Amino acid sequence: MLTRHKHLRDYGIPADDIEKLNNMLNDFPEEYTDVLQSAALSACPKGLAELITYGILHQQGYDSMTLERYVPINRRDFFAYKRKTIAEWYNQMRLFGLWEDE
């Protein structure tokens, strides 16, 4: 399946954790910024990690980001790499023991 067609559930994230992820992303914990940057470097092509990380941390979508800076990919790919980064962040948080299951 193409990256642009994948959703978080396609990366193997359970529905309960997707809801928890969305809540965490609305008020992103500062102590996990380094893990997010690492996940973006793993998930995105060269040069896009900074844009995707910025979009997640500042809760900016593609349209508002293109008003401020040049974004070298289209809208669908931007959100696809954003989802892929979030999935990688989730996996790294679990790997490092930072994800708390309820």
Disulfide bonds with the S-S distance in Angstrom:
none
